[in-house]
Amino acid sequence: MMSLTSDSELSPSVVASLKEHEGTDIEHKRQLRSSYLDLKYEKHEGSDQWEKSGKGIRLEPVEVEYGKPGEEGAVWKGKEKLEDVLQGNQRNGKA
């Protein structure tokens, strides 16, 4: 996931357009978020690599066959039968 990391990444005309057409008040959202987000955090060294390298990762959807829960062949994370996983969780009181 990628999001804006600086005010300079969004032009004032886009901000004005969002407010006019979508009713989205960026400044109000900023103030709201500042009331519950700690903005004085230290970035992890490996974060936001796209800013340093200019490269990102694009995930492309691929249609695949899969078994639905209750059908023969349904698996959990490609390894275990889904029914076995659910039964195990129920025995452990996790479901």
TALINJO-V958149 format. One record per backbone hydrogen bond with DSSP energy under -0.5 kcal/mol. CO is the residue of the C=O (numbers start at 1). NH is the residue of the N-H. If there is no record, write none. Layout:
CO_NH ; CO_NH
This chain:
6_9 ; 7_10 ; 11_14 ; 11_15 ; 12_16 ; 13_17 ; 14_18 ; 15_19 ; 16_20 ; 17_21 ; 17_22 ; 18_22 ; 18_23 ; 18_24 ; 19_23 ; 23_25 ; 24_26 ; 25_29 ; 26_30 ; 27_31 ; 28_32 ; 29_33 ; 30_34 ; 31_35 ; 32_35 ; 33_36 ; 33_37 ; 37_39 ; 41_43 ; 44_47 ; 48_51 ; 48_52 ; 49_52 ; 49_53 ; 50_54 ; 57_59 ; 58_60 ; 68_71 ; 71_74 ; 74_82 ; 75_77 ; 76_79 ; 76_80 ; 80_76 ; 81_85 ; 82_86 ; 83_87 ; 84_88 ; 85_89 ; 86_90 ; 87_91 ; 88_92 ; 89_94 ; 89_95 ; 90_93
